């Protein structure tokens, strides 16, 4: 597995920034996947049951978000599920201030276990639905960036993200070529900042859409 991860980090479709400690990143991803292997049979973190498939699909897709991330930004991941894209991004950028929001208690247990195992700093997991968490003054209006993966329509993603963002904050969401900015009304408080073409491990093209909340 370690050799597969090392090869994946060099994959040309990822276009990762230069890593200060690629061996350390690979080791942490390996530990994360070992935890996934332990927990997945009990609570089905993903429909995939093979760690190599999870690496090439979920981890690979998560690492692509690095192209739209600023490591110093306070970031909220909504609907974290099995930790994608949040956990691979935290491994890639250890200094990223990161909050994971997940409504299923069993999955938050897994996310806590990953944070403890990898000794993450500036990392918290919140067990709540987005609509409920938005009423928490400790969370509302306090984030620079919100990320999503495979959660709802673009319009719904932006609506859930808005209460958590500071003015000028960003939303990063991965969408297929047939989805995206066409769904967003012209009078929406968000504007499309960037659409970044990305290619999966299998070569399939999609995009990272980066929306900015207008001040």
N, C-alpha and C positions, 0 to 999 in steps of 0.2 A: 504493500500500500504506500509506503514512504516514497518509493521510486516513482509510482504512478502520480503521486501528488507533486513531486518535484518536476516531472515532465509537464503536468498540467499548468503549473505556474509559469512555464516558459512558452505555453501555447500562444501562437501569434494572434489568435482571435481575441485574447484577453486584453492585450495592450496595457499590461499593468505598469505602474510607475516602478522605477528602480527600487528594489527592496533592500533595506539596510541589513536585514537578517533573513534571507530566504530559507535557510535551514530551519530557523526558529519558527517561521510561518508554516512550513511544511510539517514540522513536528506538532504544532498546535492543531492544525487541521486534522492530522492523524488521530490525536487524542479526542477531538470533537467527534470524529466518525466512530471511534470505538465506543463512546458514550451513546451515540445514535444506535449502534448495533445492540447495545444492552437494553435500551429503553424502547426501541421501535416495536418489538414483538408484543410488548405489554400495552402500549397506548397508541400505536399506529401514528407516528409522527409524519410519515410519508407513505404513499401507496407503494412505493418501491421497497423491495426487501433486500436488495443487494447494495453493499456499500460502494462498489465501483460505479454503479448506475447513479447513486446519489451524488457521488463526487463529480461525475461528468455532466450531470444535469443541474442539480440544485446548487452545489458549491460553485460550479463554473459560472452559472447565471448570476449568483450572488456577487462574485468577485467582479463581474462586469460593472456593477454599480460604482466601483472605485473611480471610473472615468467621469462621474458626475459629483463626486464627494469632495468636501473640504474637511480634512481630518480634525480641524479645531472647532468645527461647528457642533453645537449642541443638537443632537439628532434623536428623533423619535421614530421607532419602527412600529407601524400599526398592523396588527394581525400577524404576529411573529411566528406562530405555529411551531414548526420544528427548528426555528432559528434562522430562517432564510428571508432576506439577505443579511440580517443583523449580525449573526455570529461570525461568518467569514469576514465581514467588513471589520468587525472589532479585532479579529486576529490580524488582519492586514494592517490596520491602523490602531495600535494599542492605546493611543492617547485620545481616541474619539470618545467624547462624552455621549453615552448611549443609554436610552431608555427603551425597553421592549414592552409593548402593550399586547396582551393576549387574554382572551376571554375564557379559555378552557383551563381549569385549574391543573389538570394533569400535565398539560403542556408547559405551564409556568413552572411546575416542579422540575421538569427536565431543563428548562432554561436556567433556573437557579443552580442546578447541579453543574451545568456547563460553566457558568460564571465562577463557581467555587473551584471546580477542577482546574480551570485555566487561570485562576487568580486575577480575574479582570478587576481593574480599578475604574472608577467613574462609570459604573454600570449598575442599572437597576431593572427589575422586572415588575410590572404592574399587572395584576390579575383583574381585568375589568373590560367591559365593552367600551368602544370609543365614545359613544354618546354619554356614558356615565363618567368616564375619566375626564371629559371636557369640562365638567363642573368642578373639578378639583383645582383650587387656586395654585397649588404647587406645580400643576402641569399646564394649565391654560395660559396661552400667550407667552410661553417661555422657551420655545424651540426655534432654532434657525433653519432646521430641515426636517422633513418628514419623508420616510421611505415606505414603499409598499412592494409586495410581490404577489401577484395572482389574487388580488382582493378587489372585487367589485368593478364597476364601470369607472371611467376616468372622472366623470362628474361626481359620482359618489365618493371616490377617493379624495377629491378636492374638498367636498363638503365636510367629510370627517376630519380632514387635516386642518381646516381653517381655524377652529377655536384654539388650537395648540401653537400656532405660529406667531412669531413676532412680525411686525410690519416689514415687508421686504423678504420674508422667509420663503423657502423653496420646498417644493414637493417633487420627489423623484419616483417615477413609476415606470415599470417595464411593460410595454404593450406591443402586440403584433402589428404588422404593417397595415392591417385593415381597421385598426382601432386608433383612438387617441384624440387629437386636438379638435377634430371635426365634431366631436360630441359636446364641446364646451361652448356655451352661448357667448356671443360677442360682448355682452355687458357683464360677464362674470368678473369678480374681483381678481381672478388670476389671469396672467398672461403667459403664453408659451415662451419660455426663455431660450430653450434649446431642444432639438430633437437629434439625438446621437445614434447613428446607425451602429448596431452591434450584431455579432454573429455567434451563435451557440457552438458548443463543442461539435455538434453534427453539421455545422455550417448554415443552419437556418437563420435567416435574417429577422431581426425585430428592432425595436428602438427603445432607448431610454428617453422618456419625456420629462423635461425639467420645467416646471411651472413656478412662477414667482407671484407671491401675494403683493398686490399693489399697495403702496403705503397710503 
